[in-house]
Structure formats: structure tokens, C-alpha cells
Amino acid sequence: MSSKFLGSPSPTDPPGLTPGLTPIPVLHRKDFKKLPEWDFDDVYKTDSEIHKTTQECGNSLWGRIRSDSELRSKFVPNIRLFVFNGSISHRDWNTLSHFNNPFGFMDYRRQDVMSALSLVQKPSSSLLPPKPGRDCISCAVVGSGGVLWRSKKGLEIDRHDYVFRVNGAVISGFEEDVGARTDVYVHTAHSITTSEYRLKKYNYTGAPHDQGIKYVLIPEGMRDFEWLTGLYRHQRVETGPYKGRRPWIQYSDQFNETRFYVLHMDFLRLVRNRFLRSPSLQSNHWAIVRPTNGAFTVFLALQLCDKVDAYGFITKDHKKFSNYYFERGAKTHVVFYANHNYNQEMALWKTLHDKGIIHLYQGEGREPETTQAKPETIKRPNQAKAKTTKRPDQAKTKTTKRLDQAKTKTTKRPDQAKTKTTKRPDQAKTKTTKRPDQAKTKTTKRPDQAKTKTTKRSDTGQKRDH
């Protein structure tokens, strides 16, 4: 549909006020039963130059993108990646007001958003400058998937030119598997605050704060703009869910305005529209559906790097591993939250891997699950054998005794019946008629009982063996 407030905007409109153009009335998500579609859905702001700083890499992933017609039509090498003061014109605002967060400003008032974005400086340098003497930039993007547990990929990860991490990046105690360095940390206000208490039991001490680290914020919602205001003004958050919080504390004195980036809504929307457009966007909960923070991080790396290796992302064998690597192989599984389409992301990573755009670590070279269980097996081998050898014998012993007892009882009672019949002739007729019946009754019941017990004990013995 076309907007009655705005014609199709041009991505090349200059920043600043367009004469005669005023902010459109606020559009609300609740007024749409599914994702609204506009004539300008697939139009994005671009920059004059591409973001990748290396142009001489002979084996760049961008060469493979250009040679693949489908991928070439989806990627935009100079898509605007970051938002900053002066980058949102009035026309841009009106355009972005048609899209829900984090892809736009639906439900928001202009002054509430722009007061925060006006504090963000325009990046003075590329997020990933080239390394001296290197023609290519290699990047590792590290997620938190359980496939990394006992992978021993830490040194391999740290050998990359740049290491990206996202969300709850637990490092201490897991360096052998996930590496130790962090050059770029991607997060939301929600992920950086909740990780602090959710992951404390896994030795999480806070967001990475390596010297010179660069932080990238995904503006997920209004709470992120409130977070930005407190962060840049160095004051407690005044409103919203983080009211009273001191945002700069989360960055362990490494927050620097020149090394802090905020992802542009057009970049986020391009990732959703062209790569991860979930069928759930046609449902009544469309407004919460979006790619994961990890997916946005992979595509950020793809825009900037010549080689991208992805670790700790969902694979087809995810059921073999715990949900997170820091759970140390616990019997947990990936939680498929309603706001993400994990199956779609899993298929996309595999496609990009097969096309040579990324290398997806899928558990190759990792210790198998049977090997992981060795510590427990070694601790209790004797107990296991003892149970195996003792229980079958016990089962046999009990079976033999009960069968013997059953036979003894069976043979004794008929004799007793005869003896009593012989000694008491007068009573014998009366008692003979009763006792033989009783004897037969007992004789039939006890063998049956013996057989029942024999069967149960044998079965029990087999179950415990296994």
C-alpha cells in the first residue's frame, strides 16, 4: 500500500529539514493485523562509499556475492549501517514511521527518539580499519550455542583480525573453546542488563571491555533510546524500565563516544526483508517478530569483512548439544522463542556456508557426546559392574528359592491331607472333602504366584542391567 502521508521517498534525499514537510501522525502497531506493506518497503538509505575498507583482497566473500545473481540482488554493499546526529531528516522520519521497531519508529513521537539520536556522534572512522600489511580482513562472529562446548576453537577464533561477540558473552573459564578477545560487542539495552544477573552463575562478570573495544547497539525499542540518553549524558536513566540505572557502568570504563555505534533501521530492515522474512509476520503477533541479535551481527560482519567464520550458531544437529556452551554440556535444548524464526536462520546459515559466503562451525573436530560422558563413567565403573553382576545373580537366587518353596508347599499339603484322612476315619470324610479342596486351591494359587514373582524378578533384573 502507499502511504497517504508520504509518497515513495528517495534514498538520496539530503539530511535536514525538507521545506513544508512536517512529521506525520503517529502510526500504531495495534491498528494492523499483520505486517503492513508499503510501496517503499524495499527502499533503503545508502552511503556514497562501500563500508569494507579492503579492496585488494583476491579471495573476498564479496567476490562470491557478485558472482551469484541471487545474492547480488539481495546485498547492498553501501547500505547505511549506522544512525547518528543529523542522519535522520524529516522525510526519513516520515518514511521510518511506517515501520515497527527496530526497523522504524511506529508508535514513537519524533522528539522522544531524536533527542537521544542527536547525542550520537557520526563515526570518525570505519568500524573495522584494515590491518597493516594485510589485503584481507578476517572476522570471527561468536554466538553462544552449545556446539562450542569442548570445541577447542578458542585459539582459532583469536587468530582472526577481528572478533565479534553478541549478547551474554561468557568468556572467563571458557577461553579454550570460545577465545579470549573481543573487538566488537553487539548488544541491546535488554541483553547487556539481563545478562548481568541471568549468567552470574556461569562466571559472567559483565560485557566484554577489552582495551579499545567498539560497542554496537541495536536500537530495539524506546528503552534503547532512553538508555542512550543516560549513557551519553552520563546520568541516571530518567524514565522507562531502566529508570535509575547508570548505563556507563555496564561498559567498565571502556565507553567512548568515538567507539560507540548505533545500527541504522534501514540496515536492520534489509536483513529482515531480503534474508529472514518470517511467515509469522502474517500473524497477529507480527510486531514482535524479528531476526536474532546474532543474525544482525553476522550481517554486520558480512558488510565489513572479507572472510567471516561463524561459531556457536544454530545448526541442524542442535539437539545434540546444550542450549548454551556455558551450560557445560547440560541436557538442555534450544528454546524457540516466538519472536524469532530459528529454523529459518538455521537454513540461511547452511545456505551461506554452502555458497562459501561464511564458514559455519557445525561441530567438526568436537569431542562427541559419548566422550563427554567419560568423566562420569570413569568415576563409577565398579558400581556399574557390581550392579550388573549382582542383580542377575540375585534374580536367579530368588527365582530358585521361590520355585523350591512353591514345590515344597505343593507336595507337603497333599500329604498332610492324606495323613489326616487316615488318622481320623470318622472325620476324614468330612475333612477329606474340605481339605483336598483347600489343598487344591492352595496348590493352584501358589504355583501361579511363584510364576508371577519369577517373571517380575527376571524382568527387573534385565532393566537394571541396561
PAROMI-606567 format. One line per field, with one value per residue (C-alpha): x, y, z; residue number from 1; residue in one letter. Coordinates in pm, 1 decimal, padded with zeros to 6 digits. Layout:
residues N
px: X|... .
py: Y|... .
pz: Z|... .
num: NUM|... .
residuo: A|... .
***
This chain:
residues 466
px: 00000.0|00107.6|00100.2|-00146.4|00113.2|00413.7|00494.7|00779.9|01087.0|01423.9|01715.1|01936.1|01741.3|01984.8|01966.5|01790.1|01450.3|01257.0|01056.6|00688.9|00726.7|00607.4|00608.9|00320.0|00066.7|00190.8|00100.8|00029.0|00107.6|-00222.2|-00405.6|-00254.3|-00347.0|-00027.1|00288.3|00173.4|00328.4|00418.6|00535.2|00868.5|00927.8|01238.8|01396.5|01698.3|01935.6|02281.3|02620.8|02847.4|03110.3|03105.3|03194.4|03456.4|03796.9|03999.5|03967.0|04256.4|04157.5|04164.1|03956.2|03693.1|03343.5|03221.5|03368.1|03144.9|02845.8|02896.8|02921.6|02593.0|02295.9|02056.7|02291.2|02399.7|02038.8|01998.1|02316.0|02372.0|02744.0|02690.5|02372.4|02372.1|02490.0|02476.4|02247.9|02382.2|02309.3|02181.8|02134.3|01753.2|01586.4|01217.9|01148.9|01346.1|01141.9|00816.9|00939.1|01063.6|00744.4|00568.8|00779.9|00771.0|01074.6|01359.5|01302.4|01147.5|00959.2|00598.8|00432.2|00700.0|00695.3|00970.2|01100.6|01140.4|01362.3|01552.6|01653.9|01851.6|01989.0|02108.9|02363.6|02522.7|02829.0|02893.4|03166.0|03500.7|03649.4|03545.3|03429.8|03699.8|04007.6|04242.7|04530.4|04879.1|05023.7|04701.2|04494.9|04204.1|04007.7|03912.7|03634.7|03501.5|03142.6|03093.0|02746.2|02659.0|02542.5|02620.9|02809.9|03110.6|03137.3|03459.6|03522.0|03873.6|03818.8|03949.3|04290.7|04140.3|03888.5|04153.4|04368.2|04111.9|04175.1|03853.5|03631.5|03262.1|03059.5|02692.5|02456.2|02573.6|02933.9|03063.0|03439.3|03608.7|03669.3|03575.9|03870.7|03982.4|03651.8|03547.0|03866.5|03955.2|03948.9|03658.9|03696.1|03327.9|03046.0|02687.3|02402.4|02072.5|01997.8|01798.9|02073.1|02351.2|02144.5|01974.1|02296.6|02439.2|02207.7|02094.5|02450.3|02612.8|02615.4|02824.2|03102.0|02976.6|03129.0|02983.2|03003.4|03345.9|03564.9|03890.8|04109.1|03989.5|03676.4|03395.7|03035.8|02742.0|02385.7|02077.3|01803.5|01541.8|01282.6|01213.9|01404.9|01721.2|01674.6|01623.7|01941.1|02133.1|02023.7|02153.6|02473.2|02573.5|02469.2|02636.0|02328.6|02081.3|01804.7|01506.6|01219.4|01122.9|01225.6|01583.1|01484.9|01757.6|02019.8|02365.8|02429.5|02802.2|02869.2|02787.5|03084.5|03351.7|03505.8|03551.4|03262.9|03395.0|03172.2|03410.4|03389.1|03013.9|02788.4|02409.7|02276.7|02056.2|01694.9|01732.1|02013.7|01806.4|01505.6|01710.2|01823.9|01464.1|01309.8|01564.4|01701.8|01481.9|01123.7|00939.0|00588.9|00494.7|00490.4|00147.6|00016.2|-00142.8|00183.3|00377.5|00509.3|00743.8|00888.6|01242.5|01582.1|01800.9|02074.2|02318.3|02175.7|02216.1|02575.1|02659.1|02527.5|02716.8|03034.8|02944.5|02925.7|03274.3|03487.7|03646.0|03616.0|03352.8|03362.4|03052.3|03081.8|02809.8|02516.6|02226.8|02286.3|02075.6|02233.6|02142.7|01954.5|02285.3|02413.9|02307.1|02136.7|02446.2|02814.1|02849.7|02599.8|02888.5|02702.5|02388.6|02087.0|01912.6|01779.7|01745.4|01442.3|01249.8|01110.8|00807.5|00975.6|01249.4|01238.3|01526.1|01457.3|01475.8|01806.1|01944.2|01862.4|02012.3|02343.9|02368.3|02297.3|02556.6|02802.1|02741.6|02787.4|03117.6|02995.5|03056.6|03213.8|02971.2|03123.2|02895.4|03079.0|03350.8|03650.2|03449.5|03456.3|03145.8|02877.9|02994.9|03338.4|03187.0|03028.1|03363.4|03427.3|03109.4|03176.6|03529.0|03413.2|03168.5|03280.5|03292.7|02949.7|02812.4|02973.1|02870.8|02512.8|02534.0|02676.6|02492.4|02142.0|02121.1|02250.7|02006.8|01732.2|01829.6|01871.0|01531.8|01376.2|01523.4|01422.1|01070.8|01022.1|01157.5|00934.8|00644.1|00720.0|00767.9|00438.1|00273.3|00399.6|00351.8|-00005.3|-00139.1|00048.4|-00093.8|-00435.0|-00389.1|-00241.1|-00528.5|-00768.4|-00607.9|-00583.8|-00933.9|-01157.1|-01476.0|-01377.1|-01184.1|-01490.7|-01596.5|-01248.6|-01133.2|-01389.8|-01285.6|-00910.6|-00836.2|-01034.5|-00841.8|-00519.9|-00601.3|-00690.4|-00358.9|-00174.8|-00313.0|-00262.6|00093.1|00249.5|00078.2|00214.1|00555.0|00544.7|00431.1|00716.6|00962.7|00860.6|00877.0|01216.2|01368.3|01233.6|01357.1|01698.8|01710.7|01605.3|01875.3|02137.5|02058.9 .
py: 00000.0|00357.8|00599.7|00887.8|01086.5|01017.2|00927.8|00694.3|00860.1|00884.9|00724.1|01010.3|01292.7|01517.0|01527.1|01817.6|01976.9|01942.2|02264.3|02226.2|01872.5|01804.0|01479.9|01250.4|01145.5|00855.0|00514.4|00236.7|-00133.9|-00229.4|-00094.4|-00360.7|-00730.3|-00827.7|-00663.6|-00368.2|-00347.2|-00017.6|00082.9|00187.8|-00123.3|-00222.0|00122.4|00194.5|00479.2|00429.5|00590.0|00721.5|00454.8|00089.5|00008.4|-00257.5|-00093.9|-00355.4|-00350.3|-00571.4|-00899.2|-01163.4|-01414.7|-01187.7|-01318.9|-01018.3|-01168.8|-01471.5|-01248.9|-01059.1|-01385.9|-01519.9|-01346.1|-01419.4|-01293.0|-00996.7|-00880.4|-00902.7|-00748.7|-00371.3|-00305.0|00062.5|00026.9|00283.2|00091.4|00346.5|00620.2|00938.0|01304.8|01461.2|01134.0|01130.8|01402.7|01493.3|01287.7|00997.7|01023.6|01008.3|00706.7|00518.3|00597.6|00338.3|00053.7|-00104.0|-00119.4|-00197.2|-00128.0|00214.5|00447.6|00329.1|00417.7|00677.8|01053.2|01226.6|01432.2|01123.2|00946.8|01237.0|01375.6|01054.1|01013.3|01374.3|01272.9|01002.6|01121.3|01037.2|00768.0|00930.0|00608.3|00270.8|00013.2|-00219.8|-00044.5|-00267.7|-00433.7|-00312.3|-00523.5|-00719.4|-00719.8|-00906.7|-00874.5|-01197.0|-01192.2|-01439.9|-01397.8|-01584.3|-01681.9|-01873.8|-02209.7|-02533.5|-02664.3|-02464.9|-02662.5|-02867.8|-02747.4|-02619.1|-02338.9|-02063.0|-02016.2|-02035.0|-01764.7|-01534.6|-01564.0|-01362.7|-00995.5|-00904.8|-01096.3|-01008.8|-01119.9|-01069.9|-01073.3|-01272.3|-01334.3|-01556.3|-01582.1|-01645.0|-02018.0|-02096.2|-01941.1|-02276.7|-02310.8|-01952.2|-01748.0|-01450.6|-01143.8|-00915.6|-00633.6|-00561.6|-00624.9|-00611.8|-00575.0|-00417.8|-00242.3|-00551.3|-00804.5|-00614.1|-00566.7|-00906.3|-01099.9|-00949.0|-01146.1|-01433.7|-01551.9|-01474.7|-01842.7|-01912.8|-01679.1|-01391.7|-01069.8|-00822.0|-00717.5|-00750.8|-00448.2|-00509.4|-00206.7|-00016.3|-00229.3|-00096.6|-00123.3|-00156.3|-00102.0|-00247.8|00013.3|-00246.5|-00014.5|00300.9|00161.7|00168.8|00539.1|00604.3|00402.9|00609.1|00934.5|00828.2|00686.3|00995.0|01242.7|01036.2|01047.5|00800.1|00691.4|00912.6|00700.7|00354.6|00006.9|00118.4|00422.0|00498.0|00283.0|00416.1|00280.6|00364.0|00116.6|-00171.0|-00081.4|-00096.6|00243.1|00149.0|00360.8|00619.3|00825.8|00773.2|00395.7|00361.4|00282.4|00253.8|00036.1|00207.8|00098.6|00055.2|-00196.3|-00393.5|-00386.1|-00503.7|-00809.6|-00895.1|-00815.6|-00985.4|-01269.3|-01351.1|-01260.6|-01496.5|-01629.8|-01523.6|-01164.5|-01251.8|-01342.9|-01121.6|-01116.7|-00983.5|-00680.5|-00881.1|-01098.9|-01015.3|-01179.0|-01257.6|-01024.1|-01288.4|-01269.9|-00892.0|-00937.5|-01187.1|-00947.7|-00657.8|-00862.5|-00956.8|-00587.7|-00519.2|-00832.8|-01039.4|-01364.8|-01448.1|-01755.9|-01809.9|-02005.5|-02100.2|-02054.4|-02293.8|-02597.4|-02893.9|-03100.2|-02853.0|-03122.7|-03296.8|-03001.2|-02795.4|-02461.8|-02259.5|-02355.1|-02220.6|-02482.5|-02728.0|-02996.2|-02997.5|-03175.8|-02860.1|-02768.5|-02455.5|-02255.3|-02147.1|-01809.8|-01681.4|-01358.0|-01539.7|-01795.9|-02027.0|-02280.8|-02006.7|-01879.5|-02232.9|-02286.0|-01948.9|-02016.0|-02350.7|-02187.5|-01916.0|-02182.4|-02397.2|-02095.2|-02007.7|-01674.0|-01777.2|-02077.1|-02215.1|-02421.5|-02726.3|-02931.0|-03083.1|-03195.2|-03158.4|-03430.4|-03647.3|-03674.3|-04022.5|-03879.4|-03600.2|-03851.7|-04013.6|-03823.9|-03968.8|-04316.0|-04325.2|-04228.2|-04513.6|-04807.5|-05052.7|-04959.8|-05014.5|-05360.9|-05451.3|-05374.5|-05570.7|-05885.8|-05882.7|-05822.2|-06108.5|-06346.8|-06210.7|-06251.6|-06615.5|-06690.9|-06553.5|-06733.7|-07066.5|-07035.0|-06936.6|-07214.0|-07463.0|-07320.5|-07347.9|-07716.3|-07788.1|-07637.2|-07817.6|-08160.6|-08119.6|-08016.9|-08312.1|-08547.2|-08370.7|-08408.5|-08786.1|-08830.3|-08656.2|-08861.6|-09185.8|-09098.6|-08972.2|-09202.0|-09059.6|-08708.2|-08795.1|-08794.8|-08460.3|-08313.1|-08508.1|-08332.8|-07994.1|-08025.3|-08172.1|-07882.3|-07646.7|-07819.3|-07793.2|-07431.4|-07357.6|-07574.0|-07381.2|-07040.0|-07074.3|-07204.3|-06918.1|-06678.9|-06832.5|-06792.8|-06432.2|-06348.9|-06532.3|-06326.9|-05995.8|-06053.8|-06163.8|-05855.0|-05632.4|-05781.9|-05705.7|-05342.6|-05273.9|-05437.1|-05181.5 .
pz: 00000.0|-00040.7|00247.9|00234.1|00425.2|00206.8|-00149.8|-00234.8|-00078.5|-00245.4|-00060.1|-00172.4|-00005.5|00183.1|00563.0|00725.7|00703.1|00380.6|00320.2|00400.1|00535.7|00889.6|01090.1|01002.9|01269.8|01479.4|01336.3|01585.7|01562.7|01722.3|01419.6|01191.3|01199.3|01019.6|00888.4|00675.3|00331.8|00169.6|-00176.9|-00026.9|00188.3|-00002.8|-00040.3|00178.4|00258.6|00117.4|00160.6|-00113.2|-00048.1|00049.0|00406.4|00350.6|00375.7|00188.9|-00188.7|-00296.3|-00129.4|-00402.1|-00207.5|-00055.3|00013.1|-00184.6|-00499.1|-00449.0|-00375.3|-00702.4|-00897.0|-00752.2|-00915.8|-00629.6|-00360.3|-00571.0|-00586.5|-00207.8|-00069.1|-00077.9|-00024.8|00066.8|00276.8|00553.2|00858.0|01138.5|01264.1|01424.1|01480.2|01157.7|00972.9|01004.2|00800.1|00829.2|00518.2|00665.7|00982.0|00791.4|00598.5|00904.5|01098.4|00880.9|01022.2|01366.4|01590.8|01547.7|01177.3|01223.8|01456.4|01455.3|01790.0|01872.0|01890.9|01698.6|01989.7|02212.2|01959.2|01810.0|02148.5|02200.2|01846.1|01841.9|02107.6|01891.9|01702.1|01341.8|01331.1|01261.2|01128.3|00993.8|01243.4|01107.6|00972.1|00770.4|00949.9|00848.0|00568.0|00518.3|00198.5|00358.3|00682.5|00859.0|01117.3|01371.7|01489.8|01815.7|01935.3|02249.5|02109.3|02292.0|01987.7|02114.1|02437.9|02420.1|02067.6|02145.6|01891.1|02117.1|01956.0|01608.2|01697.2|01843.3|01529.8|01330.0|01262.1|01442.6|01686.4|01717.5|02019.5|02098.0|02398.1|02702.2|02600.2|02881.6|02836.3|03171.2|03212.1|02850.6|02666.8|02525.7|02340.9|02263.2|02271.0|02487.9|02260.8|02176.3|01925.8|01856.4|02102.4|01967.9|02215.1|02314.1|02641.0|02736.5|02661.0|02838.5|03154.4|03182.9|03115.0|03432.1|03660.7|03435.1|03367.7|03701.1|03795.4|03482.6|03596.4|03380.2|03508.9|03259.5|02897.9|02730.5|02796.2|02609.3|02559.4|02250.8|02209.8|01990.4|02104.0|01864.2|01987.6|01818.7|01885.3|01966.5|02120.5|02316.7|02614.3|02399.8|02323.3|02694.8|02758.6|02502.4|02667.3|03007.5|02856.3|02657.7|02926.1|03196.3|03413.1|03552.6|03317.1|03388.0|03259.7|03135.3|03259.6|03336.0|03538.2|03790.2|03614.5|03528.1|03176.0|03158.8|03440.8|03204.2|02981.5|03254.9|03174.9|02808.1|02680.3|02438.5|02210.8|01920.8|01957.6|02005.4|01708.2|01667.7|01384.5|01128.5|01094.3|00717.2|00761.4|01011.0|00778.4|00480.9|00677.9|00762.1|00422.3|00198.4|00408.4|00708.6|00623.6|00856.8|00773.1|01126.8|01002.7|00860.9|01206.4|01469.8|01670.5|01372.1|01559.8|01784.9|01505.7|01400.6|01336.0|01634.9|01757.0|01635.9|01283.7|01275.3|01394.3|01117.8|00851.7|01004.7|00971.6|00613.2|00522.9|00660.8|00627.2|00351.2|00543.3|00806.1|01028.2|01245.6|01570.8|01817.0|01579.3|01534.8|01311.6|01204.7|01484.4|01758.3|01953.8|02018.3|02216.3|02513.4|02455.0|02556.0|02568.7|02922.5|03043.2|03005.6|02814.1|03029.8|02883.9|02767.5|02426.2|02216.3|02324.7|02015.7|02121.3|01930.9|01820.6|01622.0|01342.2|01433.7|01161.2|00900.8|01039.9|01056.6|00687.7|00593.8|00769.9|00593.1|00254.7|00305.5|00424.1|00114.6|-00112.5|00055.9|00193.4|00553.7|00721.1|00976.2|01255.9|01286.3|01545.0|01328.3|01536.3|01854.4|02119.1|02065.9|02331.1|02430.3|02502.9|02707.1|02938.3|03024.2|03347.5|03498.0|03357.8|03497.1|03842.5|03874.4|03664.0|03953.6|04071.8|03727.6|03703.7|04054.5|03977.4|03654.7|03813.0|04142.3|04025.4|03776.7|04045.6|04295.0|04045.2|03984.0|04353.7|04440.3|04148.2|04253.6|04615.5|04543.7|04294.6|04550.7|04815.6|04584.4|04518.9|04887.1|04977.5|04691.7|04796.2|05168.3|05172.8|04975.1|05215.3|05512.9|05366.7|05325.0|05672.0|05835.8|05629.7|05751.7|06122.3|06159.4|05969.6|06114.5|06047.1|05733.6|05513.6|05633.8|05638.5|05334.9|05126.1|05257.2|05286.7|04946.3|04802.2|05015.8|04923.1|04557.4|04599.8|04767.1|04518.5|04224.4|04378.0|04497.0|04176.6|03995.5|04247.5|04214.0|03839.4|03870.8|04104.9|03884.7|03583.8|03766.5|03917.2|03586.8|03412.7|03688.7|03661.8|03287.5|03331.0|03582.6|03363.0|03095.5 .
num: 1|2|3|4|5|6|7|8|9|10|11|12|13|14|15|16|17|18|19|20|21|22|23|24|25|26|27|28|29|30|31|32|33|34|35|36|37|38|39|40|41|42|43|44|45|46|47|48|49|50|51|52|53|54|55|56|57|58|59|60|61|62|63|64|65|66|67|68|69|70|71|72|73|74|75|76|77|78|79|80|81|82|83|84|85|86|87|88|89|90|91|92|93|94|95|96|97|98|99|100|101|102|103|104|105|106|107|108|109|110|111|112|113|114|115|116|117|118|119|120|121|122|123|124|125|126|127|128|129|130|131|132|133|134|135|136|137|138|139|140|141|142|143|144|145|146|147|148|149|150|151|152|153|154|155|156|157|158|159|160|161|162|163|164|165|166|167|168|169|170|171|172|173|174|175|176|177|178|179|180|181|182|183|184|185|186|187|188|189|190|191|192|193|194|195|196|197|198|199|200|201|202|203|204|205|206|207|208|209|210|211|212|213|214|215|216|217|218|219|220|221|222|223|224|225|226|227|228|229|230|231|232|233|234|235|236|237|238|239|240|241|242|243|244|245|246|247|248|249|250|251|252|253|254|255|256|257|258|259|260|261|262|263|264|265|266|267|268|269|270|271|272|273|274|275|276|277|278|279|280|281|282|283|284|285|286|287|288|289|290|291|292|293|294|295|296|297|298|299|300|301|302|303|304|305|306|307|308|309|310|311|312|313|314|315|316|317|318|319|320|321|322|323|324|325|326|327|328|329|330|331|332|333|334|335|336|337|338|339|340|341|342|343|344|345|346|347|348|349|350|351|352|353|354|355|356|357|358|359|360|361|362|363|364|365|366|367|368|369|370|371|372|373|374|375|376|377|378|379|380|381|382|383|384|385|386|387|388|389|390|391|392|393|394|395|396|397|398|399|400|401|402|403|404|405|406|407|408|409|410|411|412|413|414|415|416|417|418|419|420|421|422|423|424|425|426|427|428|429|430|431|432|433|434|435|436|437|438|439|440|441|442|443|444|445|446|447|448|449|450|451|452|453|454|455|456|457|458|459|460|461|462|463|464|465|466 .
residuo: M|S|S|K|F|L|G|S|P|S|P|T|D|P|P|G|L|T|P|G|L|T|P|I|P|V|L|H|R|K|D|F|K|K|L|P|E|W|D|F|D|D|V|Y|K|T|D|S|E|I|H|K|T|T|Q|E|C|G|N|S|L|W|G|R|I|R|S|D|S|E|L|R|S|K|F|V|P|N|I|R|L|F|V|F|N|G|S|I|S|H|R|D|W|N|T|L|S|H|F|N|N|P|F|G|F|M|D|Y|R|R|Q|D|V|M|S|A|L|S|L|V|Q|K|P|S|S|S|L|L|P|P|K|P|G|R|D|C|I|S|C|A|V|V|G|S|G|G|V|L|W|R|S|K|K|G|L|E|I|D|R|H|D|Y|V|F|R|V|N|G|A|V|I|S|G|F|E|E|D|V|G|A|R|T|D|V|Y|V|H|T|A|H|S|I|T|T|S|E|Y|R|L|K|K|Y|N|Y|T|G|A|P|H|D|Q|G|I|K|Y|V|L|I|P|E|G|M|R|D|F|E|W|L|T|G|L|Y|R|H|Q|R|V|E|T|G|P|Y|K|G|R|R|P|W|I|Q|Y|S|D|Q|F|N|E|T|R|F|Y|V|L|H|M|D|F|L|R|L|V|R|N|R|F|L|R|S|P|S|L|Q|S|N|H|W|A|I|V|R|P|T|N|G|A|F|T|V|F|L|A|L|Q|L|C|D|K|V|D|A|Y|G|F|I|T|K|D|H|K|K|F|S|N|Y|Y|F|E|R|G|A|K|T|H|V|V|F|Y|A|N|H|N|Y|N|Q|E|M|A|L|W|K|T|L|H|D|K|G|I|I|H|L|Y|Q|G|E|G|R|E|P|E|T|T|Q|A|K|P|E|T|I|K|R|P|N|Q|A|K|A|K|T|T|K|R|P|D|Q|A|K|T|K|T|T|K|R|L|D|Q|A|K|T|K|T|T|K|R|P|D|Q|A|K|T|K|T|T|K|R|P|D|Q|A|K|T|K|T|T|K|R|P|D|Q|A|K|T|K|T|T|K|R|P|D|Q|A|K|T|K|T|T|K|R|S|D|T|G|Q|K|R|D|H .
***
